[in-house]
Amino acid sequence: MEKESLNLLKTKCGETNYKKLENLNNPELINFITKYVKHCNPDSVFVCTDTKEDADHIRNTAIKNKEEIPLAISGHTIHFDGYYDQGRDKEVTKYLLPPGIDLGPLNAIEKKEGLNEIHDILKNIMEGRELFVCFFCLGPTNSKFSIAACQLTDSAYVAHSEIILYRRGYEEFKRKTPKEYFRVVHSAGVLENNVSKNIDKKRIYIDLEDYIVYSTNTQYAGNTVGFKKLSLRMAIYKASKENWLAEHMLIMGIYGANNRKTYFAGAFPSMCGKTSTAMLGGETIVGDDLAYIKNMNGMMRAVNIECGIFGIIQDVNPAGDPLIWDVLNKPGDIIFSNVLMAEKGKLFWLGDGREIPKKGINYSGEWFDGKKDSKGNTIPHAHKNARYTIGLSGLKNCDPELDNPRGVEVQGIIYGGRDSDTTCPVQQSFDWNHGVIIAGAALESETTAATLGKEGIKTFNPMSNIDFVSIPLGKYIENHIQFGKGLNKTPVIFSVNYFLRNKEGKFLNTKEDKHVWLKWAELRLHGDVKAIKTPTGYIPKYEDLKKLFKDVLNKNYTEKDYIEQFTLRVQENIKKIDRITEIYKTKVLDTPDILFKVLADQKQRLEEAAKKSGDYIPPANL
């Protein structure tokens, strides 16, 4: 390292902060930090260790800078993103690819060109700002699963969010002196009214080779908290080389007979019930979003790479989500974003079940009932993608194995999306390959407010990971097939669908019914109940569901409801197979042959069933 650059780093850090870096004994790390201190040119550098004092400095700075506003309940703050910075921005999120590398139809830019562009934007972008150097561990500390991570950001809000969401990693860096680790360079850019001004220069670029994420001119956490979905892309790339899986999955424990606890992993696109599934009352949560999965002595074991939740707050209410509601209404380190702040700092969001105030402050600034934006659209009091950021340890149902370095054994996998017309509420796949392909690789779901663009469009979303798969999709599917072959006992795979409707458009499930579907899955996994074999998988028997509805929800479950929910919709299923087959034939590189065989076999079973029993087959005729 040139002496001039090192002296600059020392000056920007000051003696105390430079000593923190020096104690890590990692020259490569210091070179990386020095490069961006020199290039981005902050006024000062703060190095965050694992101490409470350092975390408090960042949180207090977020309030001092007005990136966050303190609320009446101790520890609570609210943050507002810009009006046009309310979700993951796919258009400007790109991979930096070297010449000759083809990942298929992914949003990419030639690496040299992209690096030149992003570095032009980053030049002196932090003038007048404080740079926060933060260290994290993705997964439990001292674990074979985990990846060391370092983020550079000039946003105290982003750093504060990460302190809540991730395990602290300064001591982990000191212990391991990692040569390979995930890195993020972020700047919110010029702020106007405390939000990113130059969103036309918003860029989120991902360098898979060097494991670096660059993010500029944005504050929304999905674009800036680099160790969520941005690093998931790097983890998928890394996992593919090392024969493990990085997944967009919850991990939860479901109780059965004699206090038996069985761990499930589950993949759901945003706003499809993922967090509410992970938070089911009476069960335990290990994680609601991201999982690293490895073969450990023939068993599938998984860890949550996070220790917190960046959750969608829409529809969180005391009746439907009592555990989250409890945490959101008691003291603790919690950040709310893009909800309505009314008088006395009281917060309101969509679907909370309370009377909406006539005025307040939200992501559009001063808000009043009937306010419209520049395009004449009515602005709701809170955004559909408004969020809360909490630590998992504050939840009453936090699983004691959250920080186990060995993770937990996964015995069941759940895939679910928004599907109004095809898939029944719950069914078990025939085997690993059938589940990976039919439940996972063929997953479709309607778009939501968590990504920018139109809502309500049914989209192809294999494993709920389509936005984050950083390798050819065919290779990604093949990795899952091969992973199962290496296990002594493969987990049982289920599909769930909380959004099935009848012909009049009425939902056939209530929000609470999901608890029954998962309890049935737990029973099936242990062989405690029998099932009906259909052309698409195994479905529950009415008698078992009737008992579960009474035991779990104290509800009467009618045979009429059962028939309506579990009638096989033959033509809808065939159309879906045709859609999925066409996608893999025309748009996916190197699709494994087994995918086409499994799809074709299922189509043949459906066609034979239709010839025998018609297009809508009730369970009694299956």
Residue pairs with C-beta under 8 A, 6 or more apart in sequence:
1 27
1 30
1 31
1 34
5 34
5 35
5 38
6 30
6 34
8 34
8 37
8 38
9 18
9 21
9 30
9 33
9 34
9 37
9 38
9 45
10 18
12 37
12 42
12 43
12 44
12 45
12 131
13 21
13 44
13 45
13 47
14 44
14 45
17 45
17 46
17 47
17 133
18 47
20 47
20 49
20 170
21 29
21 30
21 33
21 47
21 133
22 30
23 174
24 30
24 170
24 173
24 174
24 177
25 174
25 177
26 173
26 177
26 178
28 179
29 150
29 173
29 181
32 150
32 183
33 45
33 133
33 150
33 152
36 122
36 131
36 152
36 185
37 45
37 131
39 119
39 122
39 123
40 122
40 123
40 124
40 125
40 126
40 131
40 152
40 154
40 185
40 187
41 123
41 124
41 125
41 126
41 127
42 126
42 127
42 129
42 130
42 131
42 154
43 126
43 127
43 128
43 129
43 130
44 130
44 131
45 130
45 131
45 133
46 54
46 57
46 58
46 130
46 131
46 132
46 133
47 54
47 133
48 54
48 55
48 57
48 58
48 132
48 133
48 134
48 135
48 159
48 163
48 170
49 135
49 168
49 170
49 171
50 135
50 168
50 169
50 170
50 171
55 163
58 132
58 134
58 156
58 159
58 160
58 163
59 68
59 77
59 156
59 160
59 163
59 333
61 130
61 156
62 68
62 77
62 79
62 156
62 157
62 159
62 160
63 69
63 70
63 77
65 156
65 194
66 194
67 79
67 155
67 156
67 157
67 194
67 219
68 77
68 78
68 79
68 156
68 157
68 160
68 335
69 77
69 78
69 79
69 341
69 345
70 76
70 77
70 345
71 77
71 78
71 336
71 341
71 345
71 347
72 344
72 345
72 346
73 329
73 330
73 331
74 331
74 332
75 331
75 332
75 333
75 334
76 331
76 332
76 334
76 335
76 336
77 334
77 335
77 336
78 335
78 336
78 337
78 339
78 341
78 345
78 347
79 157
79 219
79 335
79 336
79 337
79 338
80 194
80 195
80 337
80 338
80 361
80 362
80 363
81 195
81 219
81 220
81 337
81 338
81 363
82 195
82 196
82 199
82 219
82 363
83 195
83 363
83 364
83 373
84 199
85 195
85 196
85 199
85 202
85 218
85 219
85 220
85 223
86 220
86 338
86 363
86 383
86 385
86 449
86 452
87 220
87 222
87 385
87 449
87 450
87 451
87 452
88 220
88 222
88 223
88 229
88 450
88 451
88 452
88 467
89 202
89 204
89 218
89 220
89 223
89 452
90 107
90 451
90 452
90 453
90 467
91 107
91 452
92 202
92 203
92 204
93 107
93 204
93 205
93 206
93 223
93 230
94 107
94 108
94 109
94 114
94 203
94 204
94 205
94 206
95 103
95 106
95 107
95 108
95 109
95 205
95 206
95 208
95 233
95 470
96 108
96 109
96 110
96 111
96 114
96 115
96 205
96 206
96 207
96 208
96 209
97 103
97 108
97 109
97 110
97 111
97 208
98 110
98 111
98 209
99 110
99 111
102 472
102 589
103 470
103 471
103 472
104 472
104 473
104 587
104 588
104 589
105 587
106 469
106 470
109 117
109 205
111 207
111 209
114 205
115 205
115 207
117 203
118 203
118 205
118 214
118 216
121 201
121 203
121 216
121 217
122 185
122 187
122 214
122 216
125 154
125 187
125 189
125 216
126 154
126 187
129 154
129 187
130 154
130 156
131 152
131 153
131 154
132 151
132 152
132 153
132 154
132 155
132 156
132 159
133 150
133 151
133 152
134 150
134 151
134 152
134 153
134 159
134 162
134 163
135 148
135 149
135 150
135 168
135 169
135 170
135 172
135 173
136 148
136 149
136 150
136 151
136 162
136 166
136 167
136 168
136 169
136 227
137 146
137 147
137 148
137 149
137 166
137 167
137 168
137 169
137 172
138 146
138 147
138 148
138 149
138 166
138 167
138 182
138 227
138 231
138 235
138 292
138 305
138 306
139 145
139 146
139 147
139 167
139 292
139 303
139 304
139 305
140 146
140 167
140 303
140 402
140 403
140 404
140 405
140 407
141 167
141 169
141 171
141 172
141 403
141 405
142 172
142 175
142 405
143 303
143 405
143 406
143 407
144 294
144 405
145 292
145 294
145 303
145 405
145 407
146 172
146 292
146 303
146 305
146 405
147 181
147 182
147 235
147 238
147 292
147 305
148 169
148 172
148 173
148 176
148 178
148 181
148 182
149 166
149 169
149 181
149 182
149 183
149 184
149 226
149 227
149 231
150 169
150 173
150 181
150 182
150 183
150 184
151 158
151 159
151 162
151 183
151 184
151 185
151 186
151 226
151 227
152 183
152 184
152 185
152 186
153 159
153 184
153 185
153 186
153 187
153 188
153 224
154 186
154 187
154 188
155 186
155 187
155 188
155 219
155 224
157 219
157 335
158 186
158 188
158 219
158 221
158 224
158 225
160 335
161 221
161 225
161 310
161 335
161 389
162 225
162 227
164 308
164 333
164 334
164 335
164 389
164 390
164 391
165 225
165 227
165 228
165 306
165 307
165 308
165 309
165 310
165 389
166 227
166 305
166 306
166 307
166 308
167 307
167 403
173 181
180 211
181 211
182 211
182 212
182 213
182 226
182 227
182 231
182 234
182 235
183 210
183 211
183 212
183 213
184 212
184 213
184 214
184 215
184 226
184 227
184 230
184 231
185 212
185 213
185 214
185 215
186 213
186 214
186 215
186 216
186 224
186 226
187 215
187 216
187 217
188 196
188 217
188 218
188 219
188 224
189 196
189 197
189 198
189 201
189 216
189 217
189 218
190 196
190 197
190 198
190 217
191 197
193 365
195 219
196 202
196 217
196 218
196 219
197 217
198 217
199 217
199 218
200 217
201 216
201 217
202 216
202 217
202 218
202 223
203 214
203 215
203 216
203 217
204 213
204 214
204 215
204 216
204 218
204 223
204 230
205 213
205 214
205 215
206 212
206 213
206 214
206 230
206 233
206 234
206 470
207 213
207 214
208 233
208 234
208 237
208 470
211 234
211 238
213 226
213 230
213 231
213 234
215 223
215 224
215 226
215 230
218 224
221 228
221 310
221 337
221 387
221 389
222 228
222 229
222 310
222 450
223 230
225 310
227 305
227 306
228 289
228 290
228 306
228 310
229 248
229 467
229 468
232 246
232 248
232 290
232 465
232 468
233 468
233 469
233 470
234 470
235 246
235 292
235 305
236 246
236 465
236 468
236 469
236 470
236 471
236 476
237 470
237 471
238 246
239 245
239 246
239 292
239 479
240 471
240 475
240 476
240 479
243 295
243 479
243 482
243 483
243 486
244 292
244 293
244 294
244 295
244 483
245 292
245 293
245 294
245 479
245 480
245 483
246 290
246 291
246 292
246 293
247 265
247 267
247 290
247 291
247 292
247 293
247 463
247 465
248 267
248 289
248 290
248 463
248 464
248 465
248 468
249 265
249 266
249 267
249 287
249 289
249 290
249 291
249 293
249 302
249 413
249 464
250 265
250 266
250 267
250 268
250 274
250 275
250 277
250 278
250 285
250 286
250 287
250 288
250 289
250 291
251 263
251 264
251 265
251 266
251 278
251 285
251 286
251 287
251 291
251 302
251 303
251 304
251 408
251 410
252 263
252 264
252 266
252 277
252 278
252 280
252 283
252 284
252 285
252 286
252 399
253 261
253 262
253 263
253 264
253 283
253 284
253 285
253 286
253 399
253 401
253 408
254 261
254 262
254 263
254 264
254 280
254 283
254 412
254 518
254 519
254 521
254 522
255 261
255 262
255 282
255 283
255 522
256 262
256 519
256 522
256 523
256 526
256 528
257 526
257 528
260 526
261 284
262 411
262 412
262 522
262 525
262 526
263 286
263 302
263 408
263 409
263 410
263 411
263 412
264 410
264 411
264 412
264 413
264 414
264 518
264 521
264 522
265 291
265 293
265 302
265 410
265 412
265 413
265 414
265 491
266 274
266 277
266 278
266 413
266 414
266 415
266 416
267 274
267 413
267 414
267 415
267 416
267 440
267 443
267 463
267 464
267 465
268 274
268 277
268 415
268 416
268 417
268 464
269 417
269 418
269 443
269 445
269 448
269 450
269 461
269 464
270 312
270 448
270 450
270 451
271 312
271 314
271 384
271 418
271 448
271 449
271 450
272 416
272 417
272 418
272 445
272 448
272 464
272 498
272 499
273 416
273 498
273 514
274 288
274 289
274 416
275 288
275 289
275 309
275 311
275 312
275 324
276 320
276 321
276 511
276 514
277 414
277 416
277 514
277 518
278 285
278 287
278 288
279 285
279 288
279 321
279 323
279 324
279 395
279 397
280 514
280 515
280 518
281 322
281 323
281 397
281 515
282 397
283 397
283 518
284 397
284 398
284 399
284 400
285 392
285 395
285 397
285 398
285 399
286 302
286 303
286 304
286 399
286 401
286 402
286 408
287 304
287 305
287 306
287 392
287 402
288 309
288 311
289 304
289 306
289 309
289 310
290 304
290 305
290 306
291 302
291 303
291 304
291 305
292 302
292 303
292 305
292 407
293 300
293 301
293 302
293 410
293 483
294 300
294 301
294 302
294 407
295 301
295 483
295 486
295 487
296 406
296 407
298 486
298 487
298 488
298 489
299 409
299 487
299 488
299 489
300 409
300 410
300 411
300 487
300 490
300 491
301 406
301 407
301 408
301 409
301 410
302 407
302 408
302 410
303 404
303 407
303 408
304 392
304 402
306 392
307 391
307 392
307 393
307 402
307 403
308 389
308 390
308 391
308 392
309 388
309 389
309 390
309 392
310 387
310 388
310 389
311 324
311 387
311 388
311 389
311 390
312 385
312 386
312 387
312 450
313 328
313 336
313 339
313 349
313 382
313 386
313 387
313 388
314 349
314 350
314 351
314 382
314 384
314 385
314 386
314 449
315 321
315 350
315 351
315 352
316 324
316 325
316 328
316 349
316 351
316 352
316 388
317 325
317 351
317 352
317 353
318 325
318 353
319 353
320 511
320 512
323 395
323 396
323 397
324 388
324 390
324 395
326 396
327 334
327 390
327 394
327 395
328 334
328 336
328 388
328 390
332 390
332 391
332 394
333 390
333 391
334 388
334 389
334 390
335 388
335 389
336 347
336 386
336 387
336 388
336 389
337 386
337 387
337 388
337 389
338 362
338 363
338 382
338 383
338 385
338 386
338 387
339 347
339 348
339 349
339 362
339 382
339 383
339 386
340 347
340 348
340 349
340 356
340 357
340 360
340 361
340 362
340 367
340 381
340 382
341 347
341 360
341 361
341 362
342 348
342 357
342 359
342 360
343 357
343 360
346 357
348 354
348 356
348 357
348 360
348 381
348 382
349 381
349 382
349 386
350 380
350 381
350 382
350 383
350 384
350 386
356 369
356 381
357 381
358 368
358 369
359 366
359 367
359 368
359 369
360 367
360 381
361 367
362 379
362 381
362 382
362 383
363 383
363 386
364 371
364 373
364 379
367 379
367 381
369 381
370 378
371 378
371 379
372 378
372 379
373 379
383 449
384 448
384 449
385 449
385 450
392 398
392 402
393 402
399 408
401 407
401 408
410 491
411 491
411 492
411 525
412 491
412 492
412 493
412 494
412 521
412 522
412 525
413 435
413 439
413 440
413 491
413 492
413 493
413 494
414 493
414 494
414 495
414 496
414 518
414 521
415 435
415 439
415 440
415 443
415 463
415 464
415 493
415 494
415 495
415 496
416 495
416 496
416 497
416 498
417 443
417 444
417 445
417 446
417 461
417 464
417 497
417 499
418 445
418 446
418 448
418 458
418 499
419 444
419 445
419 458
419 497
419 499
419 500
420 446
420 499
420 500
420 501
420 505
421 500
421 501
421 569
421 572
422 497
422 569
422 572
422 573
422 575
422 576
423 495
423 497
423 500
423 573
424 497
424 500
424 539
424 565
424 566
424 567
424 568
425 496
425 497
425 498
425 500
425 508
425 509
425 513
425 517
425 565
425 566
426 494
426 495
426 496
426 497
426 517
426 518
426 520
426 521
426 539
426 540
427 494
427 495
427 534
427 536
427 537
427 538
427 539
428 492
428 493
428 494
428 521
428 524
428 531
428 537
428 538
428 539
429 435
429 438
429 439
429 492
429 493
429 494
429 495
429 537
429 538
430 537
430 538
431 490
432 481
432 484
432 490
432 491
432 493
433 481
433 484
433 594
433 598
434 493
434 537
434 598
434 602
435 492
435 493
435 494
435 495
436 477
436 480
436 481
436 484
436 493
437 477
437 594
437 595
437 598
437 599
438 495
438 536
438 537
438 598
438 599
438 602
439 493
439 494
439 495
440 462
440 463
440 480
440 493
441 462
441 463
441 477
441 480
441 580
441 584
441 595
442 462
442 576
442 577
442 580
442 599
443 460
443 461
443 462
443 463
443 464
444 458
444 459
444 460
444 461
444 576
444 579
444 580
445 458
445 459
445 461
445 464
446 455
446 456
446 457
446 458
446 459
446 499
447 453
447 454
447 455
447 456
447 457
447 459
448 455
449 455
451 467
459 466
460 466
460 579
460 580
460 583
461 467
462 469
462 473
462 476
462 477
463 476
463 480
465 476
466 473
469 476
471 479
472 588
472 589
472 590
473 588
473 589
473 591
474 584
474 588
474 589
474 590
474 591
474 592
475 589
475 590
477 591
477 592
477 595
478 590
478 592
481 592
481 594
484 490
492 521
492 524
492 525
494 521
494 524
495 537
496 514
496 517
496 518
496 521
498 509
498 511
498 513
498 514
499 507
499 509
500 507
500 508
500 509
500 565
501 507
501 508
502 508
502 564
508 561
508 564
508 565
509 565
512 553
513 549
513 553
515 552
515 553
516 545
516 548
516 549
516 552
516 553
519 548
519 552
520 529
520 540
520 544
520 545
520 548
523 529
523 544
524 531
524 538
529 540
529 541
529 544
530 541
530 544
531 538
531 539
531 540
531 541
532 538
532 539
532 540
532 541
532 619
532 622
533 622
534 568
534 609
534 622
535 568
535 570
535 573
535 602
535 605
535 606
535 608
535 609
536 568
536 573
536 602
536 605
536 606
539 566
539 619
539 622
540 566
541 619
542 559
542 562
542 619
545 557
545 562
546 557
546 562
548 557
549 555
549 556
549 557
550 556
550 557
562 619
563 618
563 619
563 620
566 618
566 619
567 616
567 617
567 618
567 619
568 609
568 616
568 617
568 618
568 622
569 615
569 616
570 606
570 609
570 610
570 614
570 615
570 616
570 617
571 610
571 615
573 602
573 606
574 603
574 606
574 607
574 610
577 599
577 602
577 603
577 606
578 603
580 599
581 596
581 599
581 600
584 591
584 595
584 596
585 591
585 596
609 617
609 622
610 617
613 621
613 622
